[in-house]
Amino acid sequence: MTTVLTTAAPRPSFWQSSFVQHVIGITRHSPTFTAGVVIVLIFTVVAIIAPLLAPYPPTRTFPDAVLSGPTAAHWFGTDGNGMDVFSRVLYGCRYAFGIAIPALLLMLIIGVPAGLVAGYVGGLVDDLLLRTFDIFRAFPTIVLALAVVAATGQSLIIVVIVLGFLEAPIFARIVRAEVLALRSSELVESAVVIGNPTWRILLMHILPNSIRGATAQCAVRMAWAIRVSTTLAFIGVGIQAPAPEWGVMIRQGAEYINTGEWWIATFPGLALVGLVLGLNLLGDGAQELLDPKGRDSR
């Protein structure tokens, strides 16, 4: 009688695990996506733990240190009200995401169902929805947002609602184009033949296959929402001082640029550029990864 000795296969190391290999594959295929993820992740962590990182409350004033330059006590200096710029920049991340994320959700809630219905039903419904979207897109976005926010109220909720409604047509058109291509496919025809109701066809068969383009646009639309909200705050419409919002801070700092107090506007401006750049890189990278032709070529 012979005994067969078997040895267990060695467990893969951390760097050989499937998750790490998948991450490495994504990094090779789209360095743009990886760079965007890293930048956005840094800003996200800062927004979450801003109270732990900020040395002072964002609206605390230091009467004896008004317009003080960067020092050991105030890394980014103080503004014209004596508030610590570093603390306000950190808390500004919360305002940026607090505007971009709800605005994006509103865009998706309005635009995706509208695009599904318009593309699948067609006819008069499609024409009516498209003409409505064209009305929204006919005006310059900044001008229309400025007019609506100025007329309805300068609050965070109003800014989010306005931005969500203005950009919903983008997602509606993207989804509609995908639905038009899927409507006559064998997948949808088979679902109709076996008796699926319309709502099930839309939600279970068409939506999962038509959301790719909208997904790639999410990060880009978040960047757009942050830019517009900051612009509105800069010109005095939207969020108002003393809220630690980057547009408000840049507006306040612009008054002191000529007298040499450069730090008040520079640091929130750099934070704004960094987050918008990260979101745009993330959106461009997602487009690369979700593009079937790009995947096939790689």
C-alpha positions as CSV (number, residue, x, y, z in Angstrom):
1,M,0.0,0.0,0.0
2,T,1.5,3.3,-1.0
3,T,0.7,6.7,0.6
4,V,0.4,9.7,-1.7
5,L,1.6,12.9,-0.1
6,T,-0.1,16.0,-1.3
7,T,1.0,19.5,-0.5
8,A,-1.4,22.4,-0.3
9,A,-0.9,25.0,-3.0
10,P,0.8,28.1,-1.6
11,R,-1.6,31.0,-0.8
12,P,-1.2,33.9,-3.1
13,S,0.5,36.9,-1.6
14,F,-1.3,40.3,-1.2
15,W,0.2,41.6,-4.4
16,Q,-0.9,38.4,-6.3
17,S,-4.5,38.6,-5.1
18,S,-7.2,39.1,-7.7
19,F,-8.2,42.5,-6.3
20,V,-4.7,44.0,-6.6
21,Q,-4.3,42.5,-10.1
22,H,-7.6,44.1,-11.1
23,V,-6.4,47.5,-9.7
24,I,-3.1,47.2,-11.5
25,G,-5.0,46.3,-14.7
26,I,-7.2,49.4,-14.5
27,T,-4.1,51.6,-13.8
28,R,-2.4,50.2,-16.9
29,H,-5.4,50.6,-19.1
30,S,-6.3,54.1,-17.8
31,P,-3.8,56.1,-15.8
32,T,-6.2,59.0,-16.2
33,F,-8.8,57.2,-14.2
34,T,-6.4,56.2,-11.5
35,A,-5.1,59.8,-11.1
36,G,-8.7,61.1,-10.9
37,V,-9.6,58.5,-8.3
38,V,-6.6,59.4,-6.1
39,I,-7.3,63.1,-6.3
40,V,-11.1,62.8,-5.6
41,L,-10.4,60.3,-2.8
42,I,-8.1,62.8,-1.1
43,F,-10.7,65.5,-1.3
44,T,-13.4,63.1,-0.1
45,V,-11.3,62.1,3.0
46,V,-10.6,65.8,3.7
47,A,-14.4,66.6,3.5
48,I,-15.2,63.7,5.9
49,I,-12.6,64.4,8.6
50,A,-12.5,68.2,8.1
51,P,-13.4,68.8,11.8
52,L,-10.4,66.7,12.8
53,L,-7.9,68.4,10.4
54,A,-9.0,72.0,10.9
55,P,-7.2,73.7,13.7
56,Y,-10.0,76.2,14.2
57,P,-13.8,76.4,13.6
58,P,-14.3,77.9,10.1
59,T,-16.1,81.0,11.3
60,R,-14.0,81.8,14.3
61,T,-12.4,85.2,14.1
62,F,-9.1,86.4,15.4
63,P,-9.3,90.2,15.8
64,D,-5.6,90.5,16.5
65,A,-4.6,88.6,13.3
66,V,-6.7,90.2,10.6
67,L,-5.1,89.9,7.1
68,S,-2.2,88.0,8.7
69,G,0.0,86.1,6.2
70,P,0.8,82.4,6.4
71,T,2.4,81.6,9.8
72,A,2.8,78.7,12.1
73,A,-0.5,79.6,13.8
74,H,-2.4,80.1,10.6
75,W,-0.9,78.0,7.8
76,F,-2.8,79.7,5.0
77,G,-3.1,83.1,6.7
78,T,-6.3,84.9,7.7
79,D,-8.9,86.8,5.7
80,G,-10.3,90.3,6.1
81,N,-12.5,89.2,9.0
82,G,-9.7,87.5,10.8
83,M,-10.9,83.9,10.0
84,D,-8.4,81.1,9.4
85,V,-8.1,80.4,5.7
86,F,-6.7,76.9,6.1
87,S,-9.7,75.8,8.2
88,R,-12.1,77.4,5.8
89,V,-10.5,75.7,2.8
90,L,-10.9,72.3,4.5
91,Y,-14.5,72.9,5.3
92,G,-15.1,74.2,1.8
93,C,-14.7,70.6,0.6
94,R,-17.9,69.8,2.4
95,Y,-19.7,72.5,0.6
96,A,-18.3,71.3,-2.8
97,F,-19.5,67.8,-2.3
98,G,-22.6,68.9,-0.6
99,I,-23.6,70.7,-3.8
100,A,-22.2,68.3,-6.4
101,I,-23.6,65.0,-5.1
102,P,-27.2,66.1,-4.5
103,A,-27.2,68.0,-7.8
104,L,-25.9,64.8,-9.6
105,L,-28.6,62.7,-7.9
106,L,-31.3,65.1,-9.1
107,M,-29.9,65.1,-12.6
108,L,-30.1,61.3,-12.7
109,I,-33.5,61.1,-11.1
110,I,-34.9,63.5,-13.7
111,G,-32.8,62.8,-16.7
112,V,-32.6,59.0,-16.8
113,P,-36.3,58.2,-16.5
114,A,-37.1,60.9,-19.1
115,G,-34.6,59.5,-21.5
116,L,-35.9,55.9,-21.0
117,V,-39.5,57.0,-21.7
118,A,-38.6,59.3,-24.6
119,G,-36.5,56.7,-26.3
120,Y,-38.8,53.7,-25.8
121,V,-42.2,55.3,-26.4
122,G,-41.2,57.7,-29.1
123,G,-43.7,59.7,-31.1
124,L,-45.4,62.7,-29.5
125,V,-44.0,61.9,-26.0
126,D,-40.4,61.9,-27.4
127,D,-41.0,65.2,-29.3
128,L,-42.5,66.8,-26.3
129,L,-39.7,65.9,-24.0
130,L,-37.0,66.8,-26.5
131,R,-38.5,70.2,-27.1
132,T,-38.7,70.8,-23.3
133,F,-35.0,69.9,-23.0
134,D,-34.1,72.2,-25.9
135,I,-35.8,75.1,-24.0
136,F,-33.6,74.5,-21.0
137,R,-30.4,74.2,-23.2
138,A,-31.2,77.2,-25.3
139,F,-30.0,79.7,-22.7
140,P,-26.5,80.0,-21.4
141,T,-26.3,77.9,-18.3
142,I,-24.6,80.5,-16.1
143,V,-27.0,83.2,-17.1
144,L,-30.1,81.0,-16.5
145,A,-28.7,79.7,-13.2
146,L,-28.0,83.3,-12.1
147,A,-31.5,84.4,-13.0
148,V,-33.2,81.5,-11.3
149,V,-31.2,81.6,-8.1
150,A,-31.5,85.4,-7.8
151,A,-35.3,85.2,-8.2
152,T,-35.9,82.2,-6.0
153,G,-33.5,82.6,-3.1
154,Q,-29.8,82.4,-2.3
155,S,-29.6,79.2,-0.4
156,L,-27.8,75.9,-0.7
157,I,-31.0,73.9,-1.5
158,I,-32.0,76.4,-4.3
159,V,-28.6,76.1,-5.9
160,V,-28.7,72.3,-5.9
161,I,-32.2,72.2,-7.4
162,V,-31.3,74.7,-10.1
163,L,-28.1,72.9,-11.1
164,G,-30.0,69.5,-11.1
165,F,-32.7,70.7,-13.4
166,L,-30.3,72.5,-15.8
167,E,-28.2,69.5,-16.4
168,A,-30.8,66.8,-16.4
169,P,-31.3,67.1,-20.2
170,I,-27.7,65.9,-20.7
171,F,-28.5,62.6,-19.1
172,A,-31.9,62.4,-20.8
173,R,-30.3,62.7,-24.2
174,I,-27.5,60.2,-23.5
175,V,-29.9,57.6,-22.2
176,R,-32.4,58.2,-25.0
177,A,-29.7,57.6,-27.6
178,E,-28.9,54.3,-26.0
179,V,-32.5,53.3,-25.7
180,L,-33.1,54.0,-29.4
181,A,-30.4,51.6,-30.3
182,L,-31.7,48.9,-27.9
183,R,-35.4,49.3,-28.7
184,S,-35.3,47.1,-31.8
185,S,-32.7,44.6,-30.4
186,E,-33.4,40.9,-30.0
187,L,-33.1,41.3,-26.2
188,V,-36.1,43.7,-26.1
189,E,-38.1,41.9,-28.7
190,S,-37.7,38.6,-26.8
191,A,-38.8,40.4,-23.6
192,V,-41.9,41.7,-25.3
193,V,-42.8,38.3,-26.9
194,I,-42.7,36.5,-23.5
195,G,-45.2,39.0,-22.1
196,N,-43.1,41.3,-19.9
197,P,-44.9,44.5,-19.0
198,T,-43.4,47.8,-20.2
199,W,-42.1,48.9,-16.8
200,R,-40.2,45.6,-16.4
201,I,-38.7,45.9,-19.9
202,L,-37.5,49.4,-19.1
203,L,-36.1,48.7,-15.7
204,M,-34.7,45.1,-16.1
205,H,-33.7,44.9,-19.7
206,I,-33.1,48.4,-21.2
207,L,-31.9,50.4,-18.2
208,P,-28.9,48.2,-17.3
209,N,-27.7,48.3,-20.9
210,S,-28.2,52.0,-21.5
211,I,-26.7,53.5,-18.4
212,R,-23.0,53.2,-19.5
213,G,-22.8,56.6,-21.1
214,A,-24.6,58.3,-18.3
215,T,-22.2,56.7,-15.8
216,A,-19.2,58.1,-17.5
217,Q,-20.7,61.6,-17.4
218,C,-21.3,61.6,-13.6
219,A,-17.9,62.9,-12.5
220,V,-17.8,65.5,-15.3
221,R,-21.3,66.8,-14.3
222,M,-20.2,67.0,-10.6
223,A,-17.2,69.1,-11.7
224,W,-19.6,71.3,-13.7
225,A,-21.9,71.7,-10.7
226,I,-19.0,72.8,-8.5
227,R,-17.7,75.3,-11.0
228,V,-21.1,76.9,-11.5
229,S,-22.0,77.0,-7.8
230,T,-18.6,78.6,-7.1
231,T,-19.2,81.1,-9.9
232,L,-22.6,82.0,-8.5
233,A,-21.1,82.6,-5.0
234,F,-18.2,84.6,-6.5
235,I,-20.6,87.1,-8.2
236,G,-22.7,87.3,-5.1
237,V,-25.6,85.0,-5.9
238,G,-26.0,81.7,-4.2
239,I,-24.2,80.8,-1.0
240,Q,-23.3,83.9,1.1
241,A,-20.6,84.8,3.6
242,P,-19.5,83.8,6.2
243,A,-20.1,80.2,4.9
244,P,-16.7,78.5,4.2
245,E,-17.5,78.1,0.5
246,W,-14.6,78.4,-2.0
247,G,-16.4,80.9,-4.3
248,V,-17.3,83.1,-1.3
249,M,-13.6,83.0,-0.2
250,I,-12.3,83.8,-3.6
251,R,-14.7,86.7,-3.9
252,Q,-13.5,88.1,-0.5
253,G,-9.9,87.5,-1.4
254,A,-10.2,89.3,-4.8
255,E,-10.7,92.5,-2.9
256,Y,-7.2,92.3,-1.4
257,I,-5.2,91.0,-4.3
258,N,-4.1,94.5,-5.3
259,T,-2.9,95.3,-1.8
260,G,-0.7,92.1,-1.6
261,E,-2.9,89.8,0.5
262,W,-2.7,87.0,-2.1
263,W,-3.3,84.1,0.2
264,I,-7.0,84.7,0.8
265,A,-8.0,83.9,-2.8
266,T,-5.1,81.7,-3.8
267,F,-5.6,78.7,-1.5
268,P,-9.3,78.2,-2.1
269,G,-8.7,78.8,-5.8
270,L,-6.1,76.0,-5.8
271,A,-8.5,73.7,-3.9
272,L,-11.2,74.4,-6.5
273,V,-8.8,73.7,-9.4
274,G,-7.6,70.5,-7.8
275,L,-11.0,69.0,-7.2
276,V,-12.4,70.0,-10.6
277,L,-9.3,68.6,-12.3
278,G,-9.7,65.3,-10.3
279,L,-13.3,64.9,-11.3
280,N,-12.6,65.6,-14.9
281,L,-9.8,63.1,-15.0
282,L,-12.1,60.6,-13.3
283,G,-14.8,61.2,-15.9
284,D,-12.4,60.9,-18.8
285,G,-10.9,57.8,-17.4
286,A,-14.3,56.2,-16.8
287,Q,-15.2,57.0,-20.5
288,E,-12.0,55.1,-21.5
289,L,-12.8,52.1,-19.4
290,L,-16.5,51.9,-20.3
291,D,-15.9,52.3,-24.1
292,P,-16.3,48.9,-25.6
293,K,-14.1,49.8,-28.6
294,G,-11.4,51.0,-26.3
295,R,-11.5,47.8,-24.2
296,D,-11.3,45.6,-27.3
297,S,-8.3,47.5,-28.6
298,R,-6.5,47.1,-25.3
